Amino acid sequence: MRFSLTSPTSTDGVTEQSFTLGEITGVLFTPEGATGPRPLILMGHGGGQHKKAPGVLAGAQRFAAEGGFAVAAVDAPNHGDRPKSERFIQYAGGMRTRIAAGEDPAELVAGMHDLLAGQAVAEWQAVVTAVQELDHVGAGPVGYWGVSMGCGLGMPLLAAEPRIRAAVLGLLGVHGLAETAAQVTVPVRFLVQWDDTRVPREQALALFDALGSTEKTLHANPGDHGGIPAFETGDALRFFARHLA
């Protein structure tokens, strides 16, 4: 696959470059003026979002500016600037009807993630390989940050990709992920919103319990699904600095 980077633009100490790798659309953030190798953090977005969703953008800018990391975010399959397949459109369009008919929303979401995961894992692995060939990124340690759908697609990536050494995950339940979670052994910081109306608390706690990591920390905060406190980004920055430095 051909890897192509746009000309860089810099703001507030962070350089941003859009890229394509085959049909994958992404963006790379690095400290302004960066030279030489550095750890790389991958950031996965939530369902219906894209590579520059507010939560992803805020985290990427802090990780690059304050931590000195390179950060790569991509549009998941069928999201952002990428075309939607007929199969995805049919599944997504039928979810509301199936939920209204009494089907378990958590199982339907798990089915959606399963539909995307095989392609997403291979794409993330290709992105890591391509980005690490850049002189100002290099073949250093890799971390992963992803909540909600970013967690659902990140779990199989963590199970399959030995270059990833630490991860921040969360806002997702155990449906369809118990066996995959057991294969995740890197240090994990797991985020739970205690009043999440999309992910029942007991399902989120069960996913945390299923993780095979010997070092895993549960961070629970009050509020609904999208209400992760801003200070969690700073905590994630320190977590990655500890494990990827």
N, C-alpha and C positions, 0 to 999 in steps of 0.2 A: 504493500500500500504506500502511496506517495504521501509524504509528510510535508506540509506547507505552512509556514508562519507568516503572519502579516507584519508590517513595520511596527515597532514598539511605540507605545505612548506611556508617559509617566505622570503620575499624580500622587502627591503626598508621600513620596518616597517609595512608591510601588510602580513597577513597570508591567504593563499588560500587553499581551500579544494573543490575538485570536489565531487558531490553527485548525487545519483539517488533516485528517489521516484517513485516506479513502473517503468513505461517506460519514465518518465521525466528525462532529463539529465540537470544538472545545476552546478553552482559553487558558493561558499560562500566566501566572503572576509570579514575579520575582522581585527582590529588592532592587531599587534603582541603582544602576551601576554595578550590578552583581558580576563577579568574575570567579571562576573556579567552582568546584563541586559543592553541593549542599544537599541536605535531606529534602525529600519530595513528599508532599502531602496530597493525596487524592481526595476530592470532595464530591460526594454524590448528592443529588438534589431529591426533593420529594416528588410524589406523584402529581402530574399536571404542571410541574414547574420546569425549570430550565437551568442551564449552566451558570447564569448570572442572577438567579433568584436572590432576594435580599439577604436571606440567612447565609447562603453560600458566599455571596460577595463580601459581606461584613467579615466573615471568618477568614476568607482568603486574604483580604487586605491586611488584617492583623497578623496572620501567620507569616506573611511576607515581610511586612514593615517592622514588626517587633521581634519576630523569631528568626528572621533571615532565611526562612524556608522558601523553596519553590513550591508552588501550588498549582495543580492541574484540575480543572473542572470540565466535564463534558456533558453534552445533552445525551440523556439516556435514549435507547432505541424508542422511536415513535414520540419523542418529546422535542421541545424547543424548535430549532431550525431544521429538524430532520423530518422527512415525510412519514406519514402514518400508514401502516400496512392495513389491508382490508381486514385481516384477522384481528388486529388490535382494535380497529374501529368497531367491529361487530361485538367483541367482548366488552369493551368499555361502554358501548351503547346499551348493551343488555343488562349491565350490572344494576342500574336503578330499578328496572322491571323485576329482576330476580330478587332484589332486596325487598321490594314491595310485596312480592309473593311469599315472603317468609324465609328466604335463604339467609344463612349466616353471613353478614358482611365481612367478617374476618376471613372466612374461607374464600370468599370471592376475591378479596384483596390478595390473599396468598396465591390464588390462581393467576391473577394478573402479574404478580412478581415472578412467578414460575414461567410465565409466557415470555418474559423479557430477560430472565437471568442468564440463560445460556449464551445469548448474544452479548449481553453486557459484560460478562466475565471475560470473554475472549477480547472484547474491545478494550477494556481497561488494561489487560496484559499487554496488548499492542501499544497502547498509549504510553505505558511506563517505559517500554523498550525504546520507543522513538524519542520521548522527552529526555531520557537519561543519556542520549547521545549528544545532547547539547552541552557545550563547554561550561556554561554557567549553571548547569544542573548536575550532570555527572551521575555516576552509578553509586550513589550513597543509599542510606536506609530510607525506607518508604513507610508512610503512615496513611491511614484511611479515616475519613470523617464522613458519616452519612446517617441521617435519621429518617424515620418513616420509610418511604420507598427506598431512600438511600441506604437504609439498614437492610431492607429486604433483598436488594441486589448486592449489597456489600458482604453479607454473610457468606454466600457461595464463593465470592472473590477471595475472601480471607481464608476459606478452607482450601482453595486451589493454588494460591499465589504465595510462595515462600519469601518473596522479597518484602512483603509487608510485615512490619515488626510491632505495630501498635495501632489501636483503632478506638475511635469514639463512635458509638452506636446508640440506638434507642428509638423511642416512640413507635414501637411495633410489638405485636404479640407473637406467640409461639407457633401459631397455625402454620403447618408446612415447613417449619424451620428447625424442629428439635434435633433431627439427625445431623443437619448441616452445622448447627450451633455447636454440637458436641465435638466437631472437627476443628473448631476455632480454638487455638491455643495461645495466641499472642495476648499481651496485656490489653484489657478493654476497660474503657470508661463508658458506662451505660446510663442513658438519660431516660427518666420517666416523668411524665406530667401526671401528678396525682389525681387530677380531676379530668383526665382525658376522656372526651365523649366519643372518640373514634376507637380507641384501644382500651378495652377493659383492663383495669389495674392488674387483676390476677393473671391475665395473659402476658402482660409485659414482664411481670415478675417471674413467670414461668420461663420466658425466653432468657432472661438473665440467668436463672438457675441452670438452664440447659447448656450454657456456654462451657466449653471444655477448658477455658483458661484458668490457670492457677492463680493469676493475678487479675482480678476483676473488681470494679468498684461501682456501686449503684448510687447514682445521684438523682434524688427525687425532689421535685419542686411543685408547689401548688400551681394550679392553672390548667387550661385546656391544651389541646394538641399542639397548637402553634405558639404557645406562650413560654418557650424556653427563655429564662432570664439571660440578659446580656453578659452577666459575669461568668456564665458557663463557657463563653468563648475564651476568656482569660484563663480559666482553669484548664481548658483543652490545650491552650498554648503551652502552659507549664507541663502538662502531661506529655505532649509530644517532645518538648525540649528534653525532658528527662529520659525518654526512651529512644530518641532518634539522634541525639547530639553526638 
